[in-house]
Amino acid sequence: MQLKQYSADTPRQTLLADAEQILKSIPKWETGKTHYEHTKNATKTFHDTIGDNYWCARHSVLKDLPLDKFKTAIIGTTEVGFTHSDHELHYVHEIESVEVRNVKKYDDNGWSYTIHAVYNFGFPLNKRSFNELVHVFVSNDKALVVSVPIAGEVEGVLGSYVSVEEIKWDGDTVEWTMATTSKAGGNIPDWVTKLSIGGAIAKDVPNVIAYIESNEYLVHVG
């Protein structure tokens, strides 16, 4: 996968094959810092340069959590207001707003949609706009969420990212892996992104756990 602008009509199976290739390669990447090492949510990070893109990944094995709520928070549903990206708004605190559009369902029990998201990283940085195509793949014991940049409107500075997120569950245990490459845009140099991205994606782990146990958790009825 490359950090580039994709077509909103990019074939679903192409994205799936590319995402699975990224996931299989992560064990060969250079090992980075382990975050929350002395807690039950220890999160290992990895990094590599693929083509011209710097990738960072995290991996966690989680136990003793409300599995159904966790799965729903990561997978989401096809209903606008309850998608993966709608849940993400509640645990990625830099996201100021997200608009979900163009939901499509597929015969493989998965779906896709597009988003326009605005991130606020605080003063003195300008807000960042991200326009993404999101594909969700679900099977009996795992799910995969793939996001790639597409064309769209810009509020503030245009940023872009590619992300691959996989959860696998067995009994009360969840294996959670996420890999991403991104450009913040504007005047933020790439070396700053490289220094910060590992910690940024690692904090999603405790943030999600706190979210599913909070009153902000989006309960889908219907």
Secondary structure, 3 states (H helix, E strand, C coil): CCCCCCCCCCCHHHHHHHHHHHHHHHHHCEEEEEECCCCCCCEEEEEEEECCEEEEEEEEEEECCCHHHHHHHHHECCCCCCEHHHHHCCCCCCEEEEEEEEEEECCCCCEEEEEEEEECCCCCCCCEEEEEEEEEEECCCEEEEEEEECCCCCCCEECEEEEEEEEEEECCEEEEEEEEEEECCCCCCHHHHHHHHHHHHHCHHHHHHHHHCCCCCCCCCC
